[in-house]
Amino acid sequence: MGIFENFGLFFTHLFGILTNPIDLLLLLGSVFLGIVFGALPGLTATLGVALLTTLTYGMSLESAMVCLLGIYVGAVYGGSFASVMINIPGTAAAAATALEGYPMAKKGLAGKALGLTTSASAIGTVVGMFFVVIFTPLISRLALEFTSFEFFLLAFFGIMISGSISCPDTVQKGWIAGFLGLFLAMVGRDQLQTYPRFTFGITSLESGIETVPVLIGAFGIPQIIQVLKDKTEVPKSNKLEKVLPSWAKIAKNIKTIVSSSLIGVGIGAVPGIGEDIAAWCSYGAAKKSSKHPEEFGHGSEEGIIASETANNACIGGAMIPLLSMGIPGSPPAAMLLGAFLLHGIAPGPMLEVERPGFTLLVSAILLLASIAMWIVGILMAKQVVKLLKIPPQLLMPVVGVLCIVGSYALGLKAINLYLMVPMGIVTYYLTERGYPVPPLIIGVILGGMADANLRRGLMVSEGSLMPFVTRPVALILVLVILFTFLNNTAVFKRFKAKLFRRGKAA
């Protein structure tokens, strides 16, 4: 498909949604719901996408994508409301925003801060959308050259890098969580010979562990337990004046916007990392390169723009590996993968062959969602802020019911409830002991891909491991995996520290 045909199809999708009143209302409603989820501490973008997934089961593909991407974009942005107004990040992605937004609110500039977060988030989403359009087809063509060995190594690397970055201090915990997810993906009949594995004679497990109940349990149940355990008081929010977009400030910080967008897209494309890491990395980079670093921590507009641009640009970055290779770049994107599969969409190199124009549909929805987010954010700020006064203890039981209904509604199978609740409890105890959740989820999602491709490759090579070193791409991936492992060992860290001291002394 040529560039002009791509543009034509892109605008066709845009026009189709804009002229469909139902889709337009769904877009505005899902974005508003996402902002609410993001604004209320304890509710996340991943949980929002998870709960909405089962409700979209009977919708058309276009309407379902409008709802899911709308709530994703809205929730990532919505966390800035709680960060600015009450200094409690609504989502992890908005934690960096709280460092600058709340000091601005204490100065009586809460409206100005929210205007900055709204405009920066919209710009970040649009930039991420452009990268989806440009890079997804290129990576899909590259992935067509992959064999089973490369796909196995890619999945294995995704689990390892997710564990390394999610838990940088003790990467072993991240890897353990990732390989626990990998084990869970082995449950059920294997994809090649349909032999039941780890089912313990339970017939319901022969079809495997479904992703959606696992995701709902892993992200929903621990959050409910944590909020009810903490019993936090509801702080009084600051007075909010009129929210106006600060376009002059946006134009003045164009350099920060460009660098933050690139950081957000780049980190989003790394499997399992997510918007929170993107926001912190961008915030740190902006502080280092700023002409006025002393303003950071005291209400720096540059810091707000950096974190909010990056966390929303990360959405587009996370969609690139998801659409091109079927590997989610963030926890909400992992939930989207489950939603795609539920609607008969199989992301990967063959996506554009099986579903021509689907990537452009996603891009068009992201563009419209960013516009809808900006409009809803500006018009409904005061109403959304009022929701922050609702005690989380009243919301969490409702969320618990929605988790149960959402898990059961997927195929009306009771086994999903038996999976969701224990998974949530186990995940809570793992989190309490410092084991990160994203690698576990990435392991569940990529485990089937790693297992099937490794066994298929070994069948083709008649058990030989030589393709791992004779195929150039496979060899590069093997070396990257080995470097990732060695780079996080104590011996290698001591060796690097010794080299650094020698270089400094010289």
DOROTOR-786398 format. One record per residue (C-alpha): y, z, x. Coordinates in steps of 0.1 Angstrom, whole numbers, plus 5000, padded with zeros to 4 digits. Layout:
N
YZX ...
# end
This chain:
506
500050005000 503349895015 506550095019 508249924989 505249974967 505250344977 508950374968 508250204935 505350424926 507250734937 510150654914 507750564886 506250914888 509751064888 510850854858 507650934840 508151314843 511851294835 511251094803 508351314791 509851614772 506551804774 506251774812 509951854817 509652174797 506452264815 508352204848 511252424839 508952694824 506552704853 509452724878 511053014858 507653184856 507253134894 510653294900 509653584879 506453624898 508253604931 511053844921 508654124908 507254314938 503554304938 503253954923 502753664947 502853284947 499053284952 498453514923 500753304901 498952984910 495553154905 496353284870 497952954859 495052744872 492652834844 495352784817 495852424829 492152334825 492652134793 495851964804 496351614817 496351584855 500051514857 500951814834 498652044853 500151944887 503651994872 502752354862 500952444894 503452304919 506352434898 505152794899 504352764936 507852644945 509552904921 507453194934 508253134971 511953124963 511853404937 511053674963 514653644976 515953814944 514254144951 515054114988 518754074982 519154314952 516854614960 515754554996 512054524985 510754174992 509154034960 506853834983 505853855020 507653525025 511053685016 510653985039 512953835066 515553755039 515854125031 517154195066 520353995058 520453975020 520554345012 523354425037 525354145020 524654294986 525854634998 529154465008 529454334972 528353984982 524953974963 525953664943 526953484975 523653574991 521653444962 523653134962 522753084998 519053154992 518952914962 520552624981 518652685013 515352704994 516052384975 516852195007 513752335024 511552214996 513051864996 512651835034 508951945031 508551675004 509751405027 507151515053 504451495027 505351135019 505551035056 502751215073 499951255047 498950885047 499050875086 496851185089 494551055062 494050725082 493350925114 490851145095 488950835084 487950795121 486351145121 482651195120 480751505109 481151665143 484951635142 485151775107 482952075116 485152155146 488252105125 487052355099 485852595126 489252575144 491052635110 489152965106 489753075142 493452985143 494053155109 492453475123 494353455155 497853425139 497253645109 496253935131 497853875165 497454235178 493754255172 492553895167 488954015165 489654155131 491053815120 487953635133 485653885116 487453835083 487153455088 483453455095 482853695066 484353425044 482253165062 479153365053 480153395017 480453005016 476752985026 475553154994 473852914970 471952594974 472952405005 474652065000 472051855019 468651985010 469452194979 467552494993 468752834979 470253065005 471153435002 470853424964 468353724964 466653564934 469753564913 469753234895 473553244888 474253244925 472352924932 475452714923 477352904950 480353134949 483252974931 486552974949 488853064921 487353404911 487153494948 490853404953 491853594921 489853894932 491053884969 494753864960 494954024926 492854344927 494054484961 497654434949 496954614917 495354904935 498054924961 500954934935 499255194913 498455404944 501955404958 503655494925 506955364938 510155444919 512255164905 515455144925 518755054909 519754704916 523254624929 525854464906 525554084906 528653884904 528653504897 526153314917 527753004933 526152774959 527852794992 527852425001 530452475028 528352735045 525252515041 527052225058 528352455086 524752565093 523152215093 521652275128 519852585116 518652405085 517152115105 515452345130 514252585102 512852295082 510852165112 509552515119 508552565083 506752225080 505052275114 503752625106 502752525071 500552255085 498552515105 495552625083 495852955066 499153085080 501653065052 505253105042 505853455056 505053355092 507253055088 510153265076 509853515104 509453255131 512453065118 514553385116 513653475151 514553125164 517853135146 518753475161 517953355196 519953035193 522853185173 526353215188 526753545170 523353725173 525154065168 525653975131 521953965125 520754275106 524254325091 524354045066 524153725086 524453415064 522653215092 519653445090 519353405052 519553025055 516953015083 514353225065 514753075031 514852715044 511652765064 509552945038 510152665012 509752385038 506452545045 505252435010 505452065020 503852145054 500952325037 500352025014 499951775044 496551905057 495451995021 495951635008 494851455039 491851655051 491151905023 492252195045 494852435029 497852525051 498652855033 497053105008 498852944978 497652604990 494152734992 494452834955 495852484948 492652334964 490552524939 492852394911 492552034924 488752054924 488852204889 490751894878 488351644895 490551584926 488851594960 491551614987 490651445020 490751115037 489350925007 491951074983 494150764982 491150544976 489750754948 493150854933 495750594944 499250734943 498251104939 500151204971 503351034957 502851224924 502751554943 505851454963 507751354931 506851684915 507951874946 511351694945 511851774907 510652134912 513252184939 515952064916 514652264887 514452574910 518052534920 519252494883 517152784870 517953004900 521752954894 521652984856 519153264852 519853494882 521353774862 518453774837 515753754864 517354044883 517054264851 513254224854 513354414886 514054734866 510554714850 508254964867 505454784886 502955034871 503554884837 503054524850 499854574870 497554654841 498754334825 498054144857 494554304858 493854174823 495053824833 492753834864 489753914842 490653654816 491353394842 488153444861 485953444829 487753144815 486552934844 483352804828 482953114806 480553264831 480153634834 478953594870 482653514879 483653864868 480854014888 482153824918 485853884912 485854264909 483654354939 485454094960 488754254951 487554604960 485954494993 489154305002 491254604995 489254825018 489254555045 493054535042 493354905045 491554885078 493754615092 491554305084 493754015071 492953835039 493953475046 491253415073 488653535048 489853305021 490053015046 486453095056 485353075020 487052745015 486152575048 482752725051 481052465030 482752185050 481752335083 478152395073 477452055057 479151855085 477352045113 473952005098 474651635089 475851565124 472751725139 470551525116 472151205127 472051295164 468451425160 469451765172 471551665202 474751845209 476051575232 478451425206 480551745210 481451625246 480951255245 483351185215 486951215227 488451385196 485451625194 485851715231 489551785226 488852015196 486152195216 488552255244 491252375220 488752615204 487652755238 491352795249 492152985216 489153215222 489953275259 493653315253 492953615231 490553795254 491554095274 490553935307 492653625301 495653835290 495454045322 495253725343 498353575326 500253905331 499253895368 500453535372 503653625355 504353915378 503653705409 505953425396 508753675389 508353835424 508453495440 
# end
